[in-house]
Structure formats: C-alpha cells, structure tokens
Amino acid sequence: MSNIRTPTRNKRQFLLAIVAPAVAACACTYLYFYHNHVLHWLAVEDGPFEWMTALFYFCASILFAISMRCRHIGRLWLLGLALLCFTVAGEEVSWGQRVVGLDTSKAMEQSNVQSEFSFHNLEGIHQHVRELGLLVVLGICVFVPATHRFVTLLRNFYERLETPV
C-alpha cells in the first residue's frame, strides 16, 4: 500500500478533524442548556471527561514513543512530544494521587490551588497554564507550518533540526 495520500483521504481527515469537535461542542452545549446535571457529572473532578483526557494523552505519548522507533527523522521531536503528552496525562489525574490514596505534603498542599500533587496547580503557575498551552499549540500548529512555508531561512533551520511540520 502506498504512503501517498490521496485528495479524497485528505478531505475525509479534514472533515473528521472539523466535524468531530463541532459535534462534541454541540452535544455539550445541548447538555449545558437542557441536561446540566449530566454535563456536571461528565465534567466533575475525577469524572469521565478528565479520565478520558488523561487516557487520550497517555495513548498519544505511547504512539509518539512507538513512532520514534520507526522513524529516523525527527526522533528528538517525537521524544519531546511523547514526554509532553505523558506529563499532561499525569498532571490531569494528579499523577494518580487520589487513585493510590497518597497524601499531599504540607509544602505542596499550601502552595497548590487544589491541595494536591500537581505542578500545573501551583500558585504562580496555575494562573498562566492556559496561556502557556495556547502558545505551545499556536507555535506547533500555526507558527512553524506558516514560517516553514513562507520563510526560507526558517524552512532551512527546521529541516536541519528535522522539525516535523
């Protein structure tokens, strides 16, 4: 089977990438207005949404790690993405603290917004996590592809670093 993507396959992937989040957003909006108790149950701390998010990030970290073994180009980037996804998964469920039943240290409890073992809820970091995440996503998904396409100097730089675009 060829690795060349056909226009039809690209269109299906694009539509899936647009349609799936739109359907999820519409479903959550419907639940918000008509079945708020169900949405609350889904989104509560340690609820299905939080655990699914952690599971998806953990699976992504495994896939990036497997990809590292299969590819010769961009291994350092794949390792970075694997570690990033693994860290997000761990942070999402406080590194399993509530599952295992570990107590939070006094120092961490005092400086953590949720009094748990997670770094993204530390005072000073907690207020800026969303902005930092947005900058990372914009960098990976917008800035690098745009500058790769239109700025020759950066395109050459990315190719030397084997940056996935």
CYANA upper distance limits for C-alpha pairs under 8 A (distance plus 0.5 A):
  5 ARG  CA      9 ARG  CA      6.90
  5 ARG  CA     10 ASN  CA      7.18
  6 THR  CA     10 ASN  CA      6.85
  7 PRO  CA     11 LYS  CA      6.63
  8 THR  CA     12 ARG  CA      6.78
  9 ARG  CA     13 GLN  CA      6.70
 10 ASN  CA     14 PHE  CA      6.54
 11 LYS  CA     15 LEU  CA      6.52
 12 ARG  CA     16 LEU  CA      6.56
 13 GLN  CA     17 ALA  CA      6.59
 14 PHE  CA     18 ILE  CA      6.79
 15 LEU  CA     19 VAL  CA      6.16
 16 LEU  CA     20 ALA  CA      6.12
 17 ALA  CA     21 PRO  CA      7.46
 18 ILE  CA     22 ALA  CA      6.87
 19 VAL  CA     23 VAL  CA      6.52
 20 ALA  CA     24 ALA  CA      6.72
 21 PRO  CA     25 ALA  CA      6.51
 22 ALA  CA     26 CYS  CA      6.64
 23 VAL  CA     27 ALA  CA      6.58
 24 ALA  CA     28 CYS  CA      6.67
 25 ALA  CA     29 THR  CA      6.57
 26 CYS  CA     30 TYR  CA      6.60
 27 ALA  CA     31 LEU  CA      6.70
 28 CYS  CA     32 TYR  CA      6.48
 28 CYS  CA     39 LEU  CA      7.45
 29 THR  CA     33 PHE  CA      6.90
 30 TYR  CA     34 TYR  CA      6.40
 30 TYR  CA     35 HIS  CA      7.84
 31 LEU  CA     35 HIS  CA      5.02
 31 LEU  CA     36 ASN  CA      5.97
 31 LEU  CA     38 VAL  CA      7.27
 31 LEU  CA     39 LEU  CA      6.21
 32 TYR  CA     36 ASN  CA      5.10
 32 TYR  CA     39 LEU  CA      6.73
 35 HIS  CA     39 LEU  CA      7.24
 36 ASN  CA     40 HIS  CA      6.55
 37 HIS  CA     41 TRP  CA      6.68
 38 VAL  CA     42 LEU  CA      6.74
 39 LEU  CA     43 ALA  CA      6.56
 40 HIS  CA     44 VAL  CA      6.23
 41 TRP  CA     47 GLY  CA      7.16
 41 TRP  CA     48 PRO  CA      8.47
 42 LEU  CA     47 GLY  CA      6.05
 42 LEU  CA     48 PRO  CA      5.79
 42 LEU  CA     49 PHE  CA      6.18
 43 ALA  CA     47 GLY  CA      6.23
 43 ALA  CA     48 PRO  CA      7.29
 43 ALA  CA     49 PHE  CA      5.95
 43 ALA  CA     50 GLU  CA      7.34
 44 VAL  CA     48 PRO  CA      8.41
 44 VAL  CA     49 PHE  CA      8.40
 44 VAL  CA     50 GLU  CA      8.31
 45 GLU  CA     50 GLU  CA      7.37
 46 ASP  CA     50 GLU  CA      6.34
 46 ASP  CA     51 TRP  CA      6.99
 46 ASP  CA     93 VAL  CA      7.68
 47 GLY  CA     51 TRP  CA      6.85
 48 PRO  CA     52 MET  CA      6.41
 49 PHE  CA     53 THR  CA      6.53
 50 GLU  CA     54 ALA  CA      6.80
 50 GLU  CA     92 GLU  CA      7.24
 50 GLU  CA     93 VAL  CA      7.79
 51 TRP  CA     55 LEU  CA      6.55
 51 TRP  CA     92 GLU  CA      8.32
 51 TRP  CA     93 VAL  CA      7.61
 52 MET  CA     56 PHE  CA      6.52
 53 THR  CA     57 TYR  CA      6.72
 53 THR  CA     89 ALA  CA      7.71
 53 THR  CA     92 GLU  CA      8.01
 54 ALA  CA     58 PHE  CA      6.54
 54 ALA  CA     88 VAL  CA      7.78
 54 ALA  CA     89 ALA  CA      4.70
 54 ALA  CA     90 GLY  CA      7.49
 54 ALA  CA     92 GLU  CA      6.30
 54 ALA  CA     93 VAL  CA      7.26
 55 LEU  CA     59 CYS  CA      6.59
 55 LEU  CA     89 ALA  CA      7.34
 56 PHE  CA     60 ALA  CA      6.60
 56 PHE  CA     89 ALA  CA      8.33
 57 TYR  CA     61 SER  CA      6.69
 57 TYR  CA     85 CYS  CA      5.61
 57 TYR  CA     86 PHE  CA      6.91
 57 TYR  CA     88 VAL  CA      7.20
 57 TYR  CA     89 ALA  CA      5.68
 58 PHE  CA     62 ILE  CA      6.92
 58 PHE  CA     85 CYS  CA      6.81
 58 PHE  CA     86 PHE  CA      5.89
 58 PHE  CA     89 ALA  CA      6.00
 59 CYS  CA     63 LEU  CA      6.73
 60 ALA  CA     64 PHE  CA      6.63
 60 ALA  CA     82 ALA  CA      7.56
 60 ALA  CA     85 CYS  CA      6.90
 60 ALA  CA     86 PHE  CA      8.48
 61 SER  CA     65 ALA  CA      6.67
 61 SER  CA     81 LEU  CA      7.50
 61 SER  CA     82 ALA  CA      4.56
 61 SER  CA     83 LEU  CA      7.11
 61 SER  CA     84 LEU  CA      8.09
 61 SER  CA     85 CYS  CA      5.54
 61 SER  CA     86 PHE  CA      5.86
 62 ILE  CA     66 ILE  CA      6.63
 62 ILE  CA     82 ALA  CA      7.24
 63 LEU  CA     67 SER  CA      6.55
 63 LEU  CA     82 ALA  CA      8.19
 64 PHE  CA     68 MET  CA      6.80
 64 PHE  CA     78 LEU  CA      6.03
 64 PHE  CA     79 LEU  CA      7.44
 64 PHE  CA     81 LEU  CA      7.13
 64 PHE  CA     82 ALA  CA      5.57
 65 ALA  CA     69 ARG  CA      7.46
 65 ALA  CA     78 LEU  CA      7.24
 65 ALA  CA     79 LEU  CA      6.83
 65 ALA  CA     82 ALA  CA      6.23
 66 ILE  CA     70 CYS  CA      7.20
 67 SER  CA     71 ARG  CA      6.59
 67 SER  CA     78 LEU  CA      7.66
 68 MET  CA     72 HIS  CA      7.97
 68 MET  CA     74 GLY  CA      8.44
 68 MET  CA     75 ARG  CA      5.70
 68 MET  CA     78 LEU  CA      6.37
 68 MET  CA     79 LEU  CA      7.32
 71 ARG  CA     75 ARG  CA      7.36
 73 ILE  CA    162 GLU  CA      6.53
 74 GLY  CA     78 LEU  CA      6.81
 74 GLY  CA    161 LEU  CA      8.02
 74 GLY  CA    162 GLU  CA      5.29
 74 GLY  CA    163 THR  CA      6.44
 74 GLY  CA    164 PRO  CA      6.92
 75 ARG  CA     79 LEU  CA      6.61
 76 LEU  CA     80 GLY  CA      6.73
 77 TRP  CA     81 LEU  CA      6.67
 77 TRP  CA    162 GLU  CA      8.46
 77 TRP  CA    163 THR  CA      7.20
 77 TRP  CA    164 PRO  CA      7.81
 78 LEU  CA     82 ALA  CA      6.52
 79 LEU  CA     83 LEU  CA      6.65
 80 GLY  CA     84 LEU  CA      6.54
 81 LEU  CA     85 CYS  CA      6.58
 82 ALA  CA     86 PHE  CA      6.61
 83 LEU  CA     87 THR  CA      6.53
 84 LEU  CA     88 VAL  CA      6.73
 85 CYS  CA     89 ALA  CA      6.64
 86 PHE  CA     90 GLY  CA      6.71
 87 THR  CA     91 GLU  CA      6.54
 88 VAL  CA     92 GLU  CA      6.48
 89 ALA  CA     93 VAL  CA      7.33
 89 ALA  CA     95 TRP  CA      8.50
 90 GLY  CA     94 SER  CA      6.45
 90 GLY  CA     95 TRP  CA      4.93
 90 GLY  CA     96 GLY  CA      7.68
 91 GLU  CA     95 TRP  CA      6.23
 91 GLU  CA    118 SER  CA      6.12
 91 GLU  CA    119 PHE  CA      7.63
 91 GLU  CA    120 HIS  CA      7.52
 93 VAL  CA     97 GLN  CA      8.03
 94 SER  CA     98 ARG  CA      7.94
 94 SER  CA    116 GLU  CA      7.39
 94 SER  CA    117 PHE  CA      6.09
 94 SER  CA    118 SER  CA      5.60
 95 TRP  CA    117 PHE  CA      7.68
 95 TRP  CA    118 SER  CA      7.63
 96 GLY  CA    100 VAL  CA      6.58
 97 GLN  CA    101 GLY  CA      6.22
 97 GLN  CA    102 LEU  CA      5.67
 97 GLN  CA    103 ASP  CA      7.97
 97 GLN  CA    116 GLU  CA      8.22
 97 GLN  CA    117 PHE  CA      7.33
 98 ARG  CA    102 LEU  CA      6.98
104 THR  CA    108 MET  CA      6.91
104 THR  CA    109 GLU  CA      6.36
104 THR  CA    115 SER  CA      7.52
104 THR  CA    116 GLU  CA      6.08
104 THR  CA    117 PHE  CA      6.49
105 SER  CA    109 GLU  CA      6.46
106 LYS  CA    110 GLN  CA      6.63
107 ALA  CA    111 SER  CA      6.95
108 MET  CA    112 ASN  CA      6.20
108 MET  CA    115 SER  CA      7.44
108 MET  CA    116 GLU  CA      7.50
108 MET  CA    117 PHE  CA      7.18
108 MET  CA    122 LEU  CA      8.39
109 GLU  CA    113 VAL  CA      8.41
109 GLU  CA    114 GLN  CA      8.22
109 GLU  CA    115 SER  CA      4.71
109 GLU  CA    116 GLU  CA      6.48
109 GLU  CA    117 PHE  CA      8.20
110 GLN  CA    115 SER  CA      7.20
111 SER  CA    115 SER  CA      8.01
111 SER  CA    122 LEU  CA      6.17
111 SER  CA    123 GLU  CA      6.06
112 ASN  CA    116 GLU  CA      6.88
112 ASN  CA    117 PHE  CA      8.20
112 ASN  CA    118 SER  CA      8.10
112 ASN  CA    119 PHE  CA      8.35
112 ASN  CA    121 ASN  CA      5.92
112 ASN  CA    122 LEU  CA      4.81
112 ASN  CA    123 GLU  CA      6.33
113 VAL  CA    121 ASN  CA      5.89
113 VAL  CA    122 LEU  CA      6.58
113 VAL  CA    123 GLU  CA      6.83
113 VAL  CA    126 HIS  CA      8.01
114 GLN  CA    121 ASN  CA      7.11
118 SER  CA    122 LEU  CA      7.70
119 PHE  CA    125 ILE  CA      8.17
120 HIS  CA    125 ILE  CA      6.46
120 HIS  CA    126 HIS  CA      5.88
120 HIS  CA    129 VAL  CA      7.01
121 ASN  CA    125 ILE  CA      7.04
121 ASN  CA    126 HIS  CA      5.03
122 LEU  CA    126 HIS  CA      6.00
123 GLU  CA    127 GLN  CA      7.92
124 GLY  CA    128 HIS  CA      7.92
125 ILE  CA    129 VAL  CA      6.66
128 HIS  CA    132 LEU  CA      6.68
129 VAL  CA    133 GLY  CA      6.58
130 ARG  CA    134 LEU  CA      6.57
131 GLU  CA    135 LEU  CA      6.70
132 LEU  CA    136 VAL  CA      6.79
133 GLY  CA    137 VAL  CA      6.71
134 LEU  CA    138 LEU  CA      6.50
135 LEU  CA    139 GLY  CA      6.44
136 VAL  CA    140 ILE  CA      6.65
137 VAL  CA    141 CYS  CA      6.22
137 VAL  CA    142 VAL  CA      8.20
138 LEU  CA    142 VAL  CA      5.56
138 LEU  CA    143 PHE  CA      6.75
139 GLY  CA    143 PHE  CA      5.24
139 GLY  CA    144 VAL  CA      6.47
140 ILE  CA    144 VAL  CA      6.22
140 ILE  CA    145 PRO  CA      8.02
140 ILE  CA    165 VAL  CA      8.48
141 CYS  CA    145 PRO  CA      7.07
142 VAL  CA    146 ALA  CA      6.46
143 PHE  CA    147 THR  CA      6.46
144 VAL  CA    148 HIS  CA      6.31
144 VAL  CA    165 VAL  CA      7.24
145 PRO  CA    149 ARG  CA      6.72
145 PRO  CA    165 VAL  CA      6.07
146 ALA  CA    150 PHE  CA      6.73
147 THR  CA    151 VAL  CA      5.52
147 THR  CA    152 THR  CA      8.47
147 THR  CA    154 LEU  CA      6.87
147 THR  CA    155 ARG  CA      7.40
148 HIS  CA    152 THR  CA      7.57
148 HIS  CA    154 LEU  CA      6.53
148 HIS  CA    155 ARG  CA      4.88
148 HIS  CA    158 TYR  CA      7.74
148 HIS  CA    165 VAL  CA      8.05
149 ARG  CA    155 ARG  CA      7.44
150 PHE  CA    155 ARG  CA      8.47
151 VAL  CA    155 ARG  CA      6.62
152 THR  CA    156 ASN  CA      6.68
153 LEU  CA    157 PHE  CA      6.83
154 LEU  CA    158 TYR  CA      6.51
155 ARG  CA    159 GLU  CA      6.68
156 ASN  CA    160 ARG  CA      6.74
157 PHE  CA    161 LEU  CA      6.87
158 TYR  CA    162 GLU  CA      6.42
158 TYR  CA    163 THR  CA      5.54
159 GLU  CA    163 THR  CA      6.62
